[in-house]
Amino acid sequence: MTWIEDKLEEETFTKDFFCNIGTVVHSVVQKWLGLTAHLYGKWKCPVCNKIKHEGFGPVICECKTLCEYEEYELNYNIITGHCDGLFLINNKFYVFELKTISTNGINARIREGKPYYYHSNQANMYSLMCQKLKLPYPLIGNVIVYITRDNPFKFKAFAHEGINLKTVKETLRDYKRATKMMDTGEFKNLTKQCAYYAESKDCPYKSICFKNNINETLKTFSDLKK
């Protein structure tokens, strides 16, 4: 098997398309938010491959290259992650989480008036994890921004103050369950999204949720570890 054949066995057009669109959108938004002097973090030169500044940016490297945002590596207990940024509003920091989404998806968020619960859990977890950082202003919450993939001017932001410690415990519990499922390849004790969240026709998992072939569908993810 050639390298390209081996590579294509692991990747699909859809996976490649949506993952890379998300990556590019994040980079562009981080750059332009940085230029407003409201995005705080580490700025890395893509040419020198070194962190050149920690603070509000971006900055110009000595090699005359515009530095790019380098997301903080976060950890708490057994969970690790990278938040999309720290955004300053009225001298207070919010964990910034950017989510690319379809037009139907953003319309659903606008209609229901709240983010997906798992995005709220993620942002809440990052808010706790960022407490370890030495920051020039207090960190008081998070803001989740949904932006459509085909129209950067259609977006919706949800801000939340405080940290929900009950949600942190639930996230740790769910993470441990998910890890066990991945290790064993058995997906018998899945939790429905609607157990936490109002059942919705816009649920992104409705096409596979609890079908007879759910174990076979999800087995793909455990196979990736082999």
Secondary structure, 3 states (H helix, E strand, C coil): CCHHHHHHHHCCHHHHHHHHHHHHHHHHHHHHHHCCCCEEEEEEECCCCEEEEEEECCCECCCCCECEEECCEEEECCEEEECCEEEEECCEEEEEEEEEECHHHHHHHHHHCCCCHHHHHHHHHHHHHHHHCCCCCCEEEEEEEEEECCCCCCEEEEEEECCCHHHHHHHHHHHHHHHHHHHHCCCCCCCCHHHCCCCCCCCCCCCCCCCCCHHHHHHHHHHCCC
